[in-house]
């Protein structure tokens, strides 16, 4: 026995397409299974992009573009495995 603590809120036994794991989820098609980006992850990236591109922050457009490029490069690198 490993004597590990299990978080009951996060842990569950369910179908793969009903669960998300590290920001990914899976399709339920038997003939063409795919790895997809979880809806919560997409909502978070949209919120972050809106925050970066918000006009209420008084920063130059060059810095805004640089920050956005850094964020999107990392995000795309992490989710490159998913079929989108």
C-alpha positions in Angstrom: 0.0 0.0 0.0 1.3 3.5 -0.9 -0.7 5.3 1.8 -1.5 8.2 -0.6 -4.3 10.7 0.2 -7.0 10.8 -2.4 -8.9 14.0 -3.1 -12.5 12.8 -3.3 -13.6 16.0 -5.1 -11.2 15.5 -8.0 -11.1 11.7 -8.2 -13.8 9.7 -9.9 -14.3 6.6 -12.0 -16.1 7.6 -15.2 -16.0 7.4 -18.9 -12.9 9.3 -20.4 -15.1 11.6 -22.5 -16.9 12.8 -19.3 -13.7 13.7 -17.4 -10.9 16.2 -18.0 -7.3 15.4 -17.3 -4.6 18.1 -17.3 -6.8 20.4 -19.5 -7.6 17.6 -22.0 -10.6 15.5 -22.6 -11.3 12.7 -25.1 -14.0 12.2 -27.8 -16.4 9.3 -27.5 -16.3 8.2 -31.1 -15.1 4.5 -31.2 -14.0 4.7 -34.8 -12.1 8.0 -34.5 -11.0 8.7 -30.9 -9.4 12.1 -30.5 -7.8 14.2 -27.8 -9.5 17.5 -27.3 -9.0 20.6 -25.2 -11.4 20.8 -22.3 -14.0 23.5 -22.3 -12.8 25.0 -19.0 -9.3 25.4 -20.6 -10.7 27.2 -23.6 -12.7 29.5 -21.3 -9.6 30.3 -19.4 -7.5 31.1 -22.5 -10.3 33.4 -23.8 -10.4 35.2 -20.4 -6.6 35.6 -20.4 -6.5 37.0 -24.0 -9.2 39.5 -23.1 -7.2 40.6 -20.0 -4.0 41.0 -22.1 -5.7 42.9 -24.9 -7.9 45.0 -22.6 -7.7 48.7 -23.5 -8.0 49.7 -19.9 -4.3 49.0 -19.2 -2.1 51.9 -20.2 0.7 50.0 -21.8 2.2 50.4 -25.3 0.9 48.1 -28.1 4.4 46.6 -28.6 4.4 45.3 -25.0 0.9 44.1 -25.3 1.8 42.1 -28.5 4.9 40.7 -26.9 3.0 39.5 -23.8 0.3 38.0 -26.0 2.8 36.2 -28.2 4.6 34.7 -25.2 1.3 33.5 -23.7 0.0 32.0 -27.0 3.3 30.3 -27.8 3.3 28.5 -24.5 -0.4 27.7 -24.7 -0.1 26.3 -28.2 3.0 24.3 -27.2 1.1 22.7 -24.3 -2.0 21.9 -26.3 -0.2 20.8 -29.5 -1.2 17.2 -28.8 -4.9 18.0 -29.1 -7.0 17.8 -32.3 -8.4 21.2 -32.8 
